[in-house]
Amino acid sequence: MPFLGRPQPNPVRKELLIEFGLPKEGPIAVEVFDVMGRHVRTLFKASQHAGVYQLHWDLLDDAGGRVAAGMYYLRFTHDRSHVQRVVVFE
């Protein structure tokens, strides 16, 4: 079963570490959304082999600007979606 680990540190000020695992090869997406459900950033979207992986989010949006302080949702999709809440401080 795929998993999305707890993002660290949370709350975050500078950079977020995200760990996820895949039991089998397949397409995945790791995306960030704001509390209104608007897409903020795509961190990863590709096919990946089975295994455990780490990503870093530098708190930038897709346009390269720093996100505002507040709550965000990290969505990991591989067969089905898993969501973790992230709090960003200034």
N, C-alpha and C positions, 0 to 999 in steps of 0.2 A: 504494500500500500504506500503511495507517495505521502511525504510529510513536508510540512512547512514548520521549521523550528521557530522558537520565540526570537523575534528580532532583538538585537543587543547593541548598545544599551537602549532602554526604553523606559523613560523618555530620553530623547536624543537631542544633542546640540550641534554636532559636527558631521558625524558619519555613522551610518547604521550598518551593522553586519547581519546578513540574512543567510540562513542555512536551510537547504532543502534536500530531500532525498527522492530518488526514483527507483522503483523496483524493476522497471523495464524501460527499454529505449522508446522514445516517442517525443512528440512535440510538447513543448512547455511554454508558458508565458509567466513572467513575474512583472506585475504592474502596480502602480500606486494611484489611488483615487482619493479625492477630498471627501469631506463629510456630506457634500451635496451629490456625490456620485460622479463628479466630473473627472475625467482622465487627467492625471498629472504627469506621469512618466512611465514609459516602458523601460524596465531595467534589463530584461532579457526576453527574447522570443525566437526560438529555434528548436530543432530536434536535438535531443541530448541522449547519451548512453546512460544505462543504469548506473547509479552511484550516488554519493553524497557530494554536494557542491556548496560553495559559498559565494555570495555576491556582496558588494558594498554599494550603498546608496549615499551619495554625497549631498543629499538634500536639495538637489537641483531638479527643476522641472524639464520637460522635453525642449523648451526654448532656451535653457541654460541659465535661467534665473533661480535664485534661492527661494524655496517655498516659505510661506509665512508661518509663523508659530501657529500651532493648532493640532487637531486630530486628523489623521490620515489612515487609510486602509490599504494594506498590502495584500494583493490577491495573487495567489499561485495557482495556475491551472495546468493539470496533467490528468486527463480522463475526467476529473471533476475539479471544482474550485475549493480552495482553502483560503481563509481570510484571517489576518492578524491586524489588530489595531496598533497604531504607532502615534505617539505624542511627540511633536517637535517643539522645542523651546528656542527662543532667540539667544 
